[in-house]
Amino acid sequence: MRDSSSSESLTFMKMHGLGNDFVILDSRGRDAVVTEALARGLGDRHRGVGFDQLAEIRSSDSADIDLDFWNSDGSRAGACGNATRCVAQYMMDQLGQDSLTIRTTRGLLHAERAEGGLVAVNMGHPQLGWAEVPLARDVDTLHLPLAGDPVAVGMGNPHCVFFVDSAESVDVAGLGPRFEKDPLFPEATNVEFAEVRNEGEIRMRVWERGTGITLACGSGACATAVAAHRRGLTGRTVRMEVDGGWLMLDWREDGVWMTGPTAHVFDATLSRAFLEAL
Ligand SMILES: N[C@@H](CCC[C@H](N)C(=O)O)C(=O)O
């Protein structure tokens, strides 16, 4: 999907990782095209294309690519694990490489092909201090002063992880937006509900900041694995079942690795009329 822009139209890819779905624009070799209005317009599942996140690939002078993310409400996201894996798959195929370096606002990330056609990405070291998450004030990130005793973890974006007896019975649509905008999180937060099945397996459901319920959240899966290990509930390696399938998480010396599938659904072109109406 190169040569993706002209004054009249804009081509894009639709990909997903476990049903966490993305519109991806390849803007290498040209000026960035994404604005808040474009993200919101494209993110509309009725009048646009629909996505959980929009990712824009840019030329990089310090990595294979630079990568920026937006949520469907037009807000910026500092990290998106599943979109990073999808873009890595696309770029590794296109460049004929087995690994890729990606510069995001989170820092330099490393992705590589994994067994069985899966893609792994090192999402970096978790941010465990209150100011890094970020939180509004100095509190213990392992026991937030909120109902339900959640854990806060930053993965380049904020996460609030609740441990529950049954993930299936949680009212994610009701509780998610309530905690997303809690004043303890000055930049709002993603909200995860995790049921630890055993020390190597977690069931997790998620409410994403700026998007709502999604079938998977890669950075949320990383944050949940970190929170569970910090609480002494699991080892450093876990299998995680999300609504869209399974992810593997491994909190290593060099960061939190996440491995899972990606899918390229279609390529298409936005009409000039759509772009002009934004
Ligand atoms: N789906 C993502 C996370 C997307 C960003 C999030 N909604 C935010 O605003 O931080 C993932 O796979 O990590």
The ligand as an ORCA input file, in Angstrom:
! r2SCAN-3c Opt
* xyz 0 1
  N      -5.711     -0.913     21.574
  C      -4.511     -0.428     22.057
  C      -4.455      0.716     22.996
  C      -4.951      1.970     22.338
  C      -4.727      3.253     23.047
  C      -5.649      3.502     24.184
  N      -7.028      3.523     23.853
  C      -5.222      4.831     24.837
  O      -5.830      5.893     24.635
  O      -4.226      4.770     25.568
  C      -3.454     -1.454     22.285
  O      -3.483     -2.499     21.615
  O      -2.514     -1.209     23.046
*
